[in-house]
Amino acid sequence: MIKIILLISILINFILIFYINKKKIRNLFNITKIHKANINEIHEIFSERKISNNLKGPKKETIIKSFCISSDNSIVGMTSDYEGWILSVLSTVSKKIFEFGTCSGKTTYLMALNSNTDTEITTITLRPNQVENIAKDIQDNKVSFKNILKESIYEKFLFSDTEVEKKIKVIFENSLDFNEESFQNMYDLIFIDGGHTYSVVKNDSEKSFRMIKDNGIILWHDYVPGKESAKNVVKYLNEIGSEKNIFHIQNTSLCFYKKKI
């Protein structure tokens, strides 16, 4: 009897340990194939200013305009402040920017606030009434597909009715239907943060590779092994990472690709 109680106790403890650490355990089976890179490997603008022997700080070129959003908005899948800073800094050296996935317009607004007055930003999203026409592919993750619906609820954005809105063109269209032929070799910076289903990530990425200029940079959001909603992002980038020379930026969920001349 004592042995049975002991075995049951061990089993319960094992289940509790697994439940508490399930995310860490799951990560063990999601081995990344993308090498990590330091932020200054993206662009020379991120090189730091030496203040003293034990302290480095940002150069004046990387001091940006920013803002915070109330949690009452319940916006799905936002970038972190650090990730937003990276996008903002890169926008200062970009004349043409394209964004897959507008959502609330947070990153669009950050890039518009920090880019030059003549910078052109194009962002693509779905109107709320357009989600009725989208279909789930057999390869697509269910959670990611549901998030497309949750992120496609906006017709006005954080940048709407602001002085920088004139820089921004919003395309209301399913990116699967978007024809990129007239946009080839045009953009300095492309940010991919639209639908996280496999079919959409693959589509947006392949179109971006054709749209990016020489020395241009593509950034992907939500490279998080073990996170269910990011499962297809991780899967696709792992598949093409070595071939395309894609890197995961340390301490972020961002990956980047720089097109070589």
N, C-alpha and C positions, 0 to 999 in steps of 0.2 A: 504493500500500500504506500509506504514511504517513498519507494522508488518511482511509483506512478506519479505521486504528487510532485516529486523532484523533477521528473521529465516534463510534466505539464508546466511547472514554473519556468524551466529553461526555455521551453517552447514559447511561452508568453513573453519572456524577456527578449528572445530572438525577434519575435514579431514587432515588439515595441522599438527595438533598436533599428530594425529595418525601416519601420514607419518614420521614425525621427530623422533617419539619415538617407531616406529613399532618393533624394535629389543627388546627393554625393555618390551613392551607389550607381544610380542611373548614368551619371557622368562618366563612370569608369568604362561604360560600354559605348560611349560616344566619343571615341578618340578622334581628335582633330587632325586633319591632314594639311591644315593651313599654318604656316610658320608665323610666329609673332614678330612684330616690328615696332621699333621705337617711333614716337610721333615725329621726330625730326627726319625720319626716312621718307616721309610723305612729301615734304616740301621744305626748302631751306628757311622759309619764314619762321618755322618752329624752333630754330636754334636759339638757345637761351643766352641771356646776358649774365655774365659773371658779376656777382655783387661782392662776394668774399670767398674765402677758401672753402667755406661750408654752406654757401647759399647761392643759388642761381634763380633768376627771375625772368619774366617775359620781356621781350623787346617791345618798344612802344607801338610797333606795327601790329602787335597781336592784342592790343587793348581794344575791346569791342563794346558795342551797345548791346544790352541784353534786357531781359524782363522775366518776371515770374508769373505763373498762371495759377489761379486758385484751384485747389483740388475739388471744389464743388462742380467743376466742369466735367469730371469723370472721363477725361480723354484717354482713349486706348492707345497703348504703345508709344508713348512719347520718348524722345531722346533725352538722355541725361544732360545736366548742365555742361559737363565736360565735353560730351559729344556735340552739343550745340555750339560750344566755343570753337571746336575744330572746324565745323561747317562754316561758322561765321568768319573765321580767319581765312579759310580758303576762298571764301566769296570776295574778300578784299583784293585778291589777285586774279579774279575771273571776270571776263567780259560777257560771256554767255553761259548760262546755267540752266540745266534741265533737272526736274524732280519728278520721279515716279511715286505718286502717292501724296496728296496734299493734306488729307485728314483735316485737322483744325487750322492748318496753315502756320503752325509754330515755326518750323524750320524755314519755310518760305519767307516768313516775316523776318527772321533773324538774318537770312542771307540778303534780303532787300535792305535792311537797316544798315548793314555793314559793307555792302558792295559800292562801287563807284556810281555816280549819278547816271552814267550812260550804260550801265550793265543791264542786260536783258535776261529776265528769269521766266521760264516756262514751266508750268506744273500741271500734271494730269491727274484727274480724279473722276469719280462717278457722282452724279446727282443722286439724291435719295430715291427718285423714281426709276433710276436706271438699274438698280440692283435686282429688280425683278427679272431682268433678262440674262443675268449671269448664271452659269452652270458649273457644277463641280466636276472636275476631271477625276478619273479613277486613281491617279497618283496623289491627289491633293489631300492634305491633312484637314480633318474635320474642324478642329479648333481654329486653324488659320482661315478656313473658308467662312466661318461664323464671324471672325474678326473683320473680314472685308465688309460685311453688312454693318457692323458696329462703327466702322470708321467712315462709312459713306453716308453720313447724316447731315452734312453741311452744304449749304449753298452760299453762305457768307462765311468769311474766315477772319482770323485774328488781324490780318493786314487790311481787311476791307475798310474803306472810308478813311485810310491813313494817307499821308503824303507820299509814301513809297509804293502805294498800290499801282501807280502808273508804270512802274518797272516790270510789273508782273502780268503775264498772260495765263489765264486758267483755261485748260482744255477739259471739257466735260465729256469724257469718252472712256470706254473700256480699253485699257492699254493693250489687250490682246488684239483689238481691232485697229489700233493706232498704226498708221503708215509712216515709217521713219525715213523713207527714201529721200525726201527733200531736206532731211536734217542730218545727212551723213557728214562726218568730219567737221562738225560745227561747234561742239561744246567744249569749254575748258573744264567744267565741273558737272558731273551727273550724280545725283543722289537717288539711290534705289531704296524706297521704303513704302512701296505699294502693297498689294496683296502678298501674303507670305505663303500662299499655296505653291506647290512645285511648278505647275504650269505657268503661273504668273511670274514667279522669280526667274524662271528660265527665259520666258518671253522678254521681260524687261531688261535682263542682262544681255541677251543676244542683240537686242536693238541698241542698247547702250554701247556695246563694243563697236558698232558701226557708226554711231553718232559722235563718239568722242574724238577730239582733235589729237594730233601729236603732242606729247607732253601733258595731255589732259588727264584728269583724275576721276575715277569712278569710285564712289563709296556705297557700301551696302550696310544697312542697319539690321540689328538683331541676329548677329552671328553668336548664338548662345547654345552650345551643345548641352543637351539635357532638358532644354525648355521646350515644352510640347508645341506651343504656338510658333516656335522658330525652327521646328524640326526640318521643314522643307528648305529653308534658307541654308541651314547647315549642310543638308544632303547635297544640294546643288553646288554650293561653293567647294565642298570637299571633292566633288567629282571633277571640277575644272580648275581647282586651285593651283596644282603643279603646272599644268599646261599653260595657264594664263599668267602665272607668277603673281598670285594674289596673296596679300599679307593681312594678318589680323593685328590691328593696332592695340598695343598693350593697354590694359585697364579700361577697355571699352568693349562694346558689342559691334564695333565697326570693322569692316574689312575694306581694303583699298587695292586698286589696280591703277598703275600709271602707264599710259601708252608710250612706248619708246619710239623714237624716230627711226 
